């Protein structure tokens, strides 16, 4: 798979990604499997990963301004 921006090589890696929720809360999802472009550094998420992240975010009961949740939850 190649980067759609620069055509560089994508490698699989794990990354902690922040997501903004309503009420200015931020949820950091740890160790999300992403594809990272070695050339321009952009991160891409595959559809099933994005779907799992959305399901994870939907279950987060964010009481603090910043919550950290594992991807695997
Ligand atoms: Zn790229």
PDB file of the backbone (N, CA, C, O) and the ligand in Angstrom, with CONECT records:
HET     ZN  A 101       1
ATOM      1  N   UNK A   1       0.846  -1.198   0.000  1.00  0.00           N
ATOM      2  CA  UNK A   1       0.000   0.000   0.000  1.00  0.00           C
ATOM      3  C   UNK A   1       0.880   1.246   0.000  1.00  0.00           C
ATOM      4  O   UNK A   1       1.906   1.294   0.678  1.00  0.00           O
ATOM      5  N   UNK A   2       0.465   2.252  -0.768  1.00  0.00           N
ATOM      6  CA  UNK A   2       1.281   3.454  -0.893  1.00  0.00           C
ATOM      7  C   UNK A   2       0.531   4.682  -0.404  1.00  0.00           C
ATOM      8  O   UNK A   2      -0.699   4.730  -0.412  1.00  0.00           O
ATOM      9  N   UNK A   3       1.292   5.658   0.015  1.00  0.00           N
ATOM     10  CA  UNK A   3       0.730   6.917   0.493  1.00  0.00           C
ATOM     11  C   UNK A   3       0.017   7.628  -0.652  1.00  0.00           C
ATOM     12  O   UNK A   3       0.566   7.767  -1.744  1.00  0.00           O
ATOM     13  N   UNK A   4      -1.225   8.082  -0.392  1.00  0.00           N
ATOM     14  CA  UNK A   4      -1.980   8.748  -1.448  1.00  0.00           C
ATOM     15  C   UNK A   4      -1.545  10.204  -1.614  1.00  0.00           C
ATOM     16  O   UNK A   4      -1.952  10.873  -2.563  1.00  0.00           O
ATOM     17  N   UNK A   5      -0.725  10.685  -0.696  1.00  0.00           N
ATOM     18  CA  UNK A   5      -0.241  12.061  -0.805  1.00  0.00           C
ATOM     19  C   UNK A   5       1.042  12.124  -1.641  1.00  0.00           C
ATOM     20  O   UNK A   5       1.137  12.869  -2.617  1.00  0.00           O
ATOM     21  N   UNK A   6       2.010  11.328  -1.229  1.00  0.00           N
ATOM     22  CA  UNK A   6       3.330  11.452  -1.870  1.00  0.00           C
ATOM     23  C   UNK A   6       3.777  10.175  -2.560  1.00  0.00           C
ATOM     24  O   UNK A   6       4.810  10.158  -3.229  1.00  0.00           O
ATOM     25  N   UNK A   7       2.996   9.092  -2.399  1.00  0.00           N
ATOM     26  CA  UNK A   7       3.375   7.841  -3.046  1.00  0.00           C
ATOM     27  C   UNK A   7       4.468   7.085  -2.319  1.00  0.00           C
ATOM     28  O   UNK A   7       5.001   6.099  -2.829  1.00  0.00           O
ATOM     29  N   UNK A   8       4.803   7.558  -1.110  1.00  0.00           N
ATOM     30  CA  UNK A   8       5.843   6.895  -0.330  1.00  0.00           C
ATOM     31  C   UNK A   8       5.371   5.578   0.249  1.00  0.00           C
ATOM     32  O   UNK A   8       4.193   5.232   0.163  1.00  0.00           O
ATOM     33  N   UNK A   9       6.298   4.853   0.835  1.00  0.00           N
ATOM     34  CA  UNK A   9       5.993   3.538   1.401  1.00  0.00           C
ATOM     35  C   UNK A   9       5.321   3.684   2.762  1.00  0.00           C
ATOM     36  O   UNK A   9       5.770   4.458   3.608  1.00  0.00           O
ATOM     37  N   UNK A  10       4.236   2.931   2.964  1.00  0.00           N
ATOM     38  CA  UNK A  10       3.537   2.953   4.243  1.00  0.00           C
ATOM     39  C   UNK A  10       3.977   1.770   5.084  1.00  0.00           C
ATOM     40  O   UNK A  10       4.095   0.649   4.589  1.00  0.00           O
ATOM     41  N   UNK A  11       4.219   2.030   6.357  1.00  0.00           N
ATOM     42  CA  UNK A  11       4.550   0.925   7.247  1.00  0.00           C
ATOM     43  C   UNK A  11       3.556   0.875   8.384  1.00  0.00           C
ATOM     44  O   UNK A  11       3.048   1.903   8.831  1.00  0.00           O
ATOM     45  N   UNK A  12       3.280  -0.350   8.854  1.00  0.00           N
ATOM     46  CA  UNK A  12       2.363  -0.542   9.971  1.00  0.00           C
ATOM     47  C   UNK A  12       3.078  -0.203  11.264  1.00  0.00           C
ATOM     48  O   UNK A  12       4.219  -0.606  11.488  1.00  0.00           O
ATOM     49  N   UNK A  13       2.393   0.540  12.103  1.00  0.00           N
ATOM     50  CA  UNK A  13       2.972   0.880  13.391  1.00  0.00           C
ATOM     51  C   UNK A  13       1.844   1.129  14.379  1.00  0.00           C
ATOM     52  O   UNK A  13       0.680   1.222  13.989  1.00  0.00           O
ATOM     53  N   UNK A  14       2.186   1.237  15.648  1.00  0.00           N
ATOM     54  CA  UNK A  14       1.195   1.546  16.669  1.00  0.00           C
ATOM     55  C   UNK A  14       1.401   2.978  17.123  1.00  0.00           C
ATOM     56  O   UNK A  14       2.530   3.417  17.344  1.00  0.00           O
ATOM     57  N   UNK A  15       0.291   3.705  17.260  1.00  0.00           N
ATOM     58  CA  UNK A  15       0.415   5.100  17.634  1.00  0.00           C
ATOM     59  C   UNK A  15      -0.676   5.482  18.623  1.00  0.00           C
ATOM     60  O   UNK A  15      -1.799   4.986  18.544  1.00  0.00           O
ATOM     61  N   UNK A  16      -0.338   6.368  19.554  1.00  0.00           N
ATOM     62  CA  UNK A  16      -1.337   6.919  20.472  1.00  0.00           C
ATOM     63  C   UNK A  16      -1.957   8.137  19.798  1.00  0.00           C
ATOM     64  O   UNK A  16      -1.264   9.117  19.523  1.00  0.00           O
ATOM     65  N   UNK A  17      -3.264   8.078  19.532  1.00  0.00           N
ATOM     66  CA  UNK A  17      -3.901   9.148  18.768  1.00  0.00           C
ATOM     67  C   UNK A  17      -4.922   9.899  19.606  1.00  0.00           C
ATOM     68  O   UNK A  17      -5.734   9.277  20.291  1.00  0.00           O
ATOM     69  N   UNK A  18      -4.895  11.237  19.563  1.00  0.00           N
ATOM     70  CA  UNK A  18      -5.899  12.031  20.265  1.00  0.00           C
ATOM     71  C   UNK A  18      -7.121  12.274  19.391  1.00  0.00           C
ATOM     72  O   UNK A  18      -7.006  12.535  18.193  1.00  0.00           O
ATOM     73  N   UNK A  19      -8.304  12.181  20.016  1.00  0.00           N
ATOM     74  CA  UNK A  19      -9.550  12.477  19.303  1.00  0.00           C
ATOM     75  C   UNK A  19     -10.336  13.497  20.108  1.00  0.00           C
ATOM     76  O   UNK A  19     -10.441  13.384  21.330  1.00  0.00           O
ATOM     77  N   UNK A  20     -10.880  14.476  19.437  1.00  0.00           N
ATOM     78  CA  UNK A  20     -11.685  15.492  20.102  1.00  0.00           C
ATOM     79  C   UNK A  20     -13.138  15.047  20.169  1.00  0.00           C
ATOM     80  O   UNK A  20     -13.738  14.672  19.162  1.00  0.00           O
ATOM     81  N   UNK A  21     -13.693  15.098  21.386  1.00  0.00           N
ATOM     82  CA  UNK A  21     -15.114  14.815  21.555  1.00  0.00           C
ATOM     83  C   UNK A  21     -15.837  16.126  21.800  1.00  0.00           C
ATOM     84  O   UNK A  21     -15.237  17.201  21.773  1.00  0.00           O
ATOM     85  N   UNK A  22     -17.146  16.018  22.042  1.00  0.00           N
ATOM     86  CA  UNK A  22     -17.912  17.208  22.390  1.00  0.00           C
ATOM     87  C   UNK A  22     -17.419  17.770  23.725  1.00  0.00           C
ATOM     88  O   UNK A  22     -16.690  17.094  24.451  1.00  0.00           O
ATOM     89  N   UNK A  23     -17.802  18.971  24.041  1.00  0.00           N
ATOM     90  CA  UNK A  23     -17.437  19.625  25.299  1.00  0.00           C
ATOM     91  C   UNK A  23     -15.933  19.736  25.494  1.00  0.00           C
ATOM     92  O   UNK A  23     -15.443  19.696  26.622  1.00  0.00           O
ATOM     93  N   UNK A  24     -15.229  19.871  24.431  1.00  0.00           N
ATOM     94  CA  UNK A  24     -13.783  20.085  24.445  1.00  0.00           C
ATOM     95  C   UNK A  24     -13.026  19.006  25.195  1.00  0.00           C
ATOM     96  O   UNK A  24     -11.954  19.255  25.747  1.00  0.00           O
ATOM     97  N   UNK A  25     -13.584  17.819  25.211  1.00  0.00           N
ATOM     98  CA  UNK A  25     -12.856  16.719  25.819  1.00  0.00           C
ATOM     99  C   UNK A  25     -11.996  16.035  24.756  1.00  0.00           C
ATOM    100  O   UNK A  25     -12.325  15.988  23.571  1.00  0.00           O
ATOM    101  N   UNK A  26     -10.888  15.516  25.250  1.00  0.00           N
ATOM    102  CA  UNK A  26      -9.976  14.835  24.359  1.00  0.00           C
ATOM    103  C   UNK A  26      -9.784  13.411  24.861  1.00  0.00           C
ATOM    104  O   UNK A  26      -9.503  13.182  26.037  1.00  0.00           O
ATOM    105  N   UNK A  27      -9.937  12.480  23.967  1.00  0.00           N
ATOM    106  CA  UNK A  27      -9.681  11.082  24.306  1.00  0.00           C
ATOM    107  C   UNK A  27      -8.454  10.631  23.527  1.00  0.00           C
ATOM    108  O   UNK A  27      -8.378  10.755  22.305  1.00  0.00           O
ATOM    109  N   UNK A  28      -7.506  10.107  24.278  1.00  0.00           N
ATOM    110  CA  UNK A  28      -6.317   9.561  23.631  1.00  0.00           C
ATOM    111  C   UNK A  28      -6.475   8.047  23.573  1.00  0.00           C
ATOM    112  O   UNK A  28      -6.575   7.383  24.605  1.00  0.00           O
ATOM    113  N   UNK A  29      -6.496   7.517  22.378  1.00  0.00           N
ATOM    114  CA  UNK A  29      -6.599   6.070  22.201  1.00  0.00           C
ATOM    115  C   UNK A  29      -5.190   5.531  21.994  1.00  0.00           C
ATOM    116  O   UNK A  29      -4.481   5.906  21.060  1.00  0.00           O
ATOM    117  N   UNK A  30      -4.815   4.639  22.900  1.00  0.00           N
ATOM    118  CA  UNK A  30      -3.439   4.138  22.890  1.00  0.00           C
ATOM    119  C   UNK A  30      -3.243   2.972  21.933  1.00  0.00           C
ATOM    120  O   UNK A  30      -4.096   2.095  21.795  1.00  0.00           O
ATOM    121  N   UNK A  31      -2.110   2.995  21.293  1.00  0.00           N
ATOM    122  CA  UNK A  31      -1.649   1.877  20.471  1.00  0.00           C
ATOM    123  C   UNK A  31      -2.647   1.482  19.383  1.00  0.00           C
ATOM    124  O   UNK A  31      -3.015   0.317  19.236  1.00  0.00           O
ATOM    125  N   UNK A  32      -3.065   2.489  18.634  1.00  0.00           N
ATOM    126  CA  UNK A  32      -3.917   2.256  17.475  1.00  0.00           C
ATOM    127  C   UNK A  32      -3.032   1.766  16.321  1.00  0.00           C
ATOM    128  O   UNK A  32      -2.010   2.381  16.016  1.00  0.00           O
ATOM    129  N   UNK A  33      -3.424   0.674  15.691  1.00  0.00           N
ATOM    130  CA  UNK A  33      -2.644   0.230  14.531  1.00  0.00           C
ATOM    131  C   UNK A  33      -2.893   1.153  13.335  1.00  0.00           C
ATOM    132  O   UNK A  33      -4.003   1.207  12.806  1.00  0.00           O
ATOM    133  N   UNK A  34      -1.881   1.855  12.925  1.00  0.00           N
ATOM    134  CA  UNK A  34      -2.007   2.787  11.812  1.00  0.00           C
ATOM    135  C   UNK A  34      -0.960   2.463  10.755  1.00  0.00           C
ATOM    136  O   UNK A  34      -0.027   1.692  10.983  1.00  0.00           O
ATOM    137  N   UNK A  35      -1.146   3.074   9.604  1.00  0.00           N
ATOM    138  CA  UNK A  35      -0.143   3.006   8.549  1.00  0.00           C
ATOM    139  C   UNK A  35       0.528   4.368   8.485  1.00  0.00           C
ATOM    140  O   UNK A  35      -0.143   5.389   8.338  1.00  0.00           O
ATOM    141  N   UNK A  36       1.846   4.385   8.596  1.00  0.00           N
ATOM    142  CA  UNK A  36       2.553   5.653   8.593  1.00  0.00           C
ATOM    143  C   UNK A  36       3.436   5.735   7.357  1.00  0.00           C
ATOM    144  O   UNK A  36       4.138   4.786   7.009  1.00  0.00           O
ATOM    145  N   UNK A  37       3.384   6.883   6.707  1.00  0.00           N
ATOM    146  CA  UNK A  37       4.226   7.104   5.535  1.00  0.00           C
ATOM    147  C   UNK A  37       5.627   7.458   5.988  1.00  0.00           C
ATOM    148  O   UNK A  37       5.824   8.399   6.757  1.00  0.00           O
ATOM    149  N   UNK A  38       6.594   6.701   5.510  1.00  0.00           N
ATOM    150  CA  UNK A  38       7.976   6.963   5.910  1.00  0.00           C
ATOM    151  C   UNK A  38       8.476   8.267   5.315  1.00  0.00           C
ATOM    152  O   UNK A  38       9.402   8.889   5.836  1.00  0.00           O
ATOM    153  N   UNK A  39       7.848   8.676   4.211  1.00  0.00           N
ATOM    154  CA  UNK A  39       8.353   9.830   3.480  1.00  0.00           C
ATOM    155  C   UNK A  39       7.799  11.155   4.022  1.00  0.00           C
ATOM    156  O   UNK A  39       8.567  12.062   4.342  1.00  0.00           O
ATOM    157  N   UNK A  40       6.458  11.267   4.124  1.00  0.00           N
ATOM    158  CA  UNK A  40       5.882  12.540   4.555  1.00  0.00           C
ATOM    159  C   UNK A  40       5.338  12.478   5.980  1.00  0.00           C
ATOM    160  O   UNK A  40       4.952  13.506   6.537  1.00  0.00           O
ATOM    161  N   UNK A  41       5.303  11.282   6.580  1.00  0.00           N
ATOM    162  CA  UNK A  41       4.940  11.169   7.987  1.00  0.00           C
ATOM    163  C   UNK A  41       3.453  11.163   8.271  1.00  0.00           C
ATOM    164  O   UNK A  41       3.049  11.176   9.434  1.00  0.00           O
ATOM    165  N   UNK A  42       2.625  11.143   7.229  1.00  0.00           N
ATOM    166  CA  UNK A  42       1.174  11.152   7.450  1.00  0.00           C
ATOM    167  C   UNK A  42       0.729   9.793   7.999  1.00  0.00           C
ATOM    168  O   UNK A  42       1.314   8.757   7.686  1.00  0.00           O
ATOM    169  N   UNK A  43      -0.309   9.827   8.817  1.00  0.00           N
ATOM    170  CA  UNK A  43      -0.881   8.599   9.352  1.00  0.00           C
ATOM    171  C   UNK A  43      -2.186   8.292   8.641  1.00  0.00           C
ATOM    172  O   UNK A  43      -3.010   9.178   8.411  1.00  0.00           O
ATOM    173  N   UNK A  44      -2.361   7.030   8.299  1.00  0.00           N
ATOM    174  CA  UNK A  44      -3.622   6.588   7.723  1.00  0.00           C
ATOM    175  C   UNK A  44      -4.195   5.480   8.595  1.00  0.00           C
ATOM    176  O   UNK A  44      -3.459   4.656   9.138  1.00  0.00           O
ATOM    177  N   UNK A  45      -5.514   5.472   8.720  1.00  0.00           N
ATOM    178  CA  UNK A  45      -6.177   4.408   9.451  1.00  0.00           C
ATOM    179  C   UNK A  45      -7.029   3.615   8.488  1.00  0.00           C
ATOM    180  O   UNK A  45      -7.754   4.187   7.674  1.00  0.00           O
ATOM    181  N   UNK A  46      -6.945   2.311   8.575  1.00  0.00           N
ATOM    182  CA  UNK A  46      -7.803   1.487   7.741  1.00  0.00           C
ATOM    183  C   UNK A  46      -9.236   1.567   8.258  1.00  0.00           C
ATOM    184  O   UNK A  46      -9.473   1.893   9.421  1.00  0.00           O
ATOM    185  N   UNK A  47     -10.189   1.263   7.372  1.00  0.00           N
ATOM    186  CA  UNK A  47     -11.609   1.445   7.703  1.00  0.00           C
ATOM    187  C   UNK A  47     -12.022   0.674   8.951  1.00  0.00           C
ATOM    188  O   UNK A  47     -12.740   1.199   9.803  1.00  0.00           O
ATOM    189  N   UNK A  48     -11.565  -0.576   9.057  1.00  0.00           N
ATOM    190  CA  UNK A  48     -11.999  -1.379  10.209  1.00  0.00           C
ATOM    191  C   UNK A  48     -11.379  -0.847  11.499  1.00  0.00           C
ATOM    192  O   UNK A  48     -11.962  -0.980  12.575  1.00  0.00           O
ATOM    193  N   UNK A  49     -10.203  -0.251  11.388  1.00  0.00           N
ATOM    194  CA  UNK A  49      -9.560   0.347  12.558  1.00  0.00           C
ATOM    195  C   UNK A  49     -10.327   1.588  12.987  1.00  0.00           C
ATOM    196  O   UNK A  49     -10.597   1.788  14.171  1.00  0.00           O
ATOM    197  N   UNK A  50     -10.676   2.421  12.007  1.00  0.00           N
ATOM    198  CA  UNK A  50     -11.453   3.629  12.287  1.00  0.00           C
ATOM    199  C   UNK A  50     -12.789   3.273  12.943  1.00  0.00           C
ATOM    200  O   UNK A  50     -13.249   3.945  13.866  1.00  0.00           O
ATOM    201  N   UNK A  51     -13.389   2.208  12.444  1.00  0.00           N
ATOM    202  CA  UNK A  51     -14.666   1.767  12.995  1.00  0.00           C
ATOM    203  C   UNK A  51     -14.505   1.341  14.450  1.00  0.00           C
ATOM    204  O   UNK A  51     -15.334   1.673  15.298  1.00  0.00           O
ATOM    205  N   UNK A  52     -13.443   0.610  14.730  1.00  0.00           N
ATOM    206  CA  UNK A  52     -13.195   0.169  16.099  1.00  0.00           C
ATOM    207  C   UNK A  52     -12.912   1.374  17.000  1.00  0.00           C
ATOM    208  O   UNK A  52     -13.351   1.409  18.149  1.00  0.00           O
ATOM    209  N   UNK A  53     -12.190   2.344  16.485  1.00  0.00           N
ATOM    210  CA  UNK A  53     -11.908   3.555  17.260  1.00  0.00           C
ATOM    211  C   UNK A  53     -13.217   4.279  17.578  1.00  0.00           C
ATOM    212  O   UNK A  53     -13.415   4.747  18.699  1.00  0.00           O
ATOM    213  N   UNK A  54     -14.102   4.369  16.593  1.00  0.00           N
ATOM    214  CA  UNK A  54     -15.380   5.048  16.817  1.00  0.00           C
ATOM    215  C   UNK A  54     -16.210   4.321  17.867  1.00  0.00           C
ATOM    216  O   UNK A  54     -16.851   4.949  18.710  1.00  0.00           O
ATOM    217  N   UNK A  55     -16.194   2.980  17.807  1.00  0.00           N
ATOM    218  CA  UNK A  55     -16.911   2.201  18.816  1.00  0.00           C
ATOM    219  C   UNK A  55     -16.304   2.418  20.197  1.00  0.00           C
ATOM    220  O   UNK A  55     -17.013   2.525  21.197  1.00  0.00           O
ATOM    221  N   UNK A  56     -14.985   2.479  20.226  1.00  0.00           N
ATOM    222  CA  UNK A  56     -14.293   2.722  21.497  1.00  0.00           C
ATOM    223  C   UNK A  56     -14.668   4.096  22.045  1.00  0.00           C
ATOM    224  O   UNK A  56     -14.961   4.235  23.233  1.00  0.00           O
ATOM    225  N   UNK A  57     -14.659   5.101  21.187  1.00  0.00           N
ATOM    226  CA  UNK A  57     -14.980   6.464  21.621  1.00  0.00           C
ATOM    227  C   UNK A  57     -16.421   6.563  22.108  1.00  0.00           C
ATOM    228  O   UNK A  57     -16.719   7.302  23.046  1.00  0.00           O
ATOM    229  N   UNK A  58     -17.315   5.812  21.461  1.00  0.00           N
ATOM    230  CA  UNK A  58     -18.727   5.848  21.840  1.00  0.00           C
ATOM    231  C   UNK A  58     -18.946   5.285  23.233  1.00  0.00           C
ATOM    232  O   UNK A  58     -19.924   5.628  23.897  1.00  0.00           O
ATOM    233  N   UNK A  59     -18.040   4.421  23.680  1.00  0.00           N
ATOM    234  CA  UNK A  59     -18.184   3.799  24.996  1.00  0.00           C
ATOM    235  C   UNK A  59     -17.477   4.583  26.090  1.00  0.00           C
ATOM    236  O   UNK A  59     -17.642   4.293  27.275  1.00  0.00           O
ATOM    237  N   UNK A  60     -16.696   5.569  25.695  1.00  0.00           N
ATOM    238  CA  UNK A  60     -15.935   6.320  26.683  1.00  0.00           C
ATOM    239  C   UNK A  60     -16.871   7.241  27.459  1.00  0.00           C
ATOM    240  O   UNK A  60     -17.633   8.017  26.883  1.00  0.00           O
ATOM    241  N   UNK A  61     -16.792   7.132  28.757  1.00  0.00           N
ATOM    242  CA  UNK A  61     -17.560   8.025  29.622  1.00  0.00           C
ATOM    243  C   UNK A  61     -16.569   9.052  30.177  1.00  0.00           C
ATOM    244  O   UNK A  61     -16.066   8.930  31.294  1.00  0.00           O
ATOM    245  N   UNK A  62     -16.318  10.049  29.364  1.00  0.00           N
ATOM    246  CA  UNK A  62     -15.246  10.990  29.698  1.00  0.00           C
ATOM    247  C   UNK A  62     -15.683  11.952  30.797  1.00  0.00           C
ATOM    248  O   UNK A  62     -16.536  12.815  30.592  1.00  0.00           O
ATOM    249  N   UNK A  63     -15.084  11.782  31.951  1.00  0.00           N
ATOM    250  CA  UNK A  63     -15.358  12.692  33.059  1.00  0.00           C
ATOM    251  C   UNK A  63     -14.295  13.771  33.150  1.00  0.00           C
ATOM    252  O   UNK A  63     -14.577  14.914  33.509  1.00  0.00           O
ATOM    253  N   UNK A  64     -13.101  13.401  32.829  1.00  0.00           N
ATOM    254  CA  UNK A  64     -12.010  14.363  32.835  1.00  0.00           C
ATOM    255  C   UNK A  64     -11.880  14.994  31.452  1.00  0.00           C
ATOM    256  O   UNK A  64     -12.473  14.523  30.482  1.00  0.00           O
ATOM    257  N   UNK A  65     -11.105  16.053  31.381  1.00  0.00           N
ATOM    258  CA  UNK A  65     -10.924  16.698  30.081  1.00  0.00           C
ATOM    259  C   UNK A  65     -10.117  15.831  29.140  1.00  0.00           C
ATOM    260  O   UNK A  65     -10.273  15.892  27.921  1.00  0.00           O
ATOM    261  N   UNK A  66      -9.252  15.026  29.727  1.00  0.00           N
ATOM    262  CA  UNK A  66      -8.463  14.108  28.910  1.00  0.00           C
ATOM    263  C   UNK A  66      -8.604  12.705  29.461  1.00  0.00           C
ATOM    264  O   UNK A  66      -8.306  12.449  30.628  1.00  0.00           O
ATOM    265  N   UNK A  67      -9.060  11.800  28.613  1.00  0.00           N
ATOM    266  CA  UNK A  67      -9.156  10.398  28.979  1.00  0.00           C
ATOM    267  C   UNK A  67      -8.188   9.617  28.101  1.00  0.00           C
ATOM    268  O   UNK A  67      -7.986   9.937  26.930  1.00  0.00           O
ATOM    269  N   UNK A  68      -7.608   8.606  28.682  1.00  0.00           N
ATOM    270  CA  UNK A  68      -6.743   7.735  27.901  1.00  0.00           C
ATOM    271  C   UNK A  68      -7.333   6.342  27.930  1.00  0.00           C
ATOM    272  O   UNK A  68      -7.537   5.770  29.001  1.00  0.00           O
ATOM    273  N   UNK A  69      -7.605   5.799  26.764  1.00  0.00           N
ATOM    274  CA  UNK A  69      -8.194   4.463  26.706  1.00  0.00           C
ATOM    275  C   UNK A  69      -7.350   3.587  25.765  1.00  0.00           C
ATOM    276  O   UNK A  69      -6.779   4.083  24.793  1.00  0.00           O
ATOM    277  N   UNK A  70      -7.278   2.301  26.060  1.00  0.00           N
ATOM    278  CA  UNK A  70      -6.558   1.408  25.155  1.00  0.00           C
ATOM    279  C   UNK A  70      -7.401   1.083  23.938  1.00  0.00           C
ATOM    280  O   UNK A  70      -8.626   1.000  24.031  1.00  0.00           O
ATOM    281  N   UNK A  71      -6.763   0.903  22.815  1.00  0.00           N
ATOM    282  CA  UNK A  71      -7.470   0.552  21.579  1.00  0.00           C
ATOM    283  C   UNK A  71      -8.227  -0.768  21.748  1.00  0.00           C
ATOM    284  O   UNK A  71      -9.332  -0.928  21.228  1.00  0.00           O
ATOM    285  N   UNK A  72      -7.641  -1.688  22.461  1.00  0.00           N
ATOM    286  CA  UNK A  72      -8.188  -3.033  22.552  1.00  0.00           C
ATOM    287  C   UNK A  72      -9.422  -3.138  23.442  1.00  0.00           C
ATOM    288  O   UNK A  72     -10.034  -4.205  23.508  1.00  0.00           O
ATOM    289  N   UNK A  73      -9.806  -2.058  24.130  1.00  0.00           N
ATOM    290  CA  UNK A  73     -10.907  -2.133  25.102  1.00  0.00           C
ATOM    291  C   UNK A  73     -12.233  -2.460  24.438  1.00  0.00           C
ATOM    292  O   UNK A  73     -13.256  -2.559  25.117  1.00  0.00           O
TER     293      UNK A  73
HETATM  294 ZN    ZN A 101       3.487  10.235   2.095  1.00  0.00          ZN
END
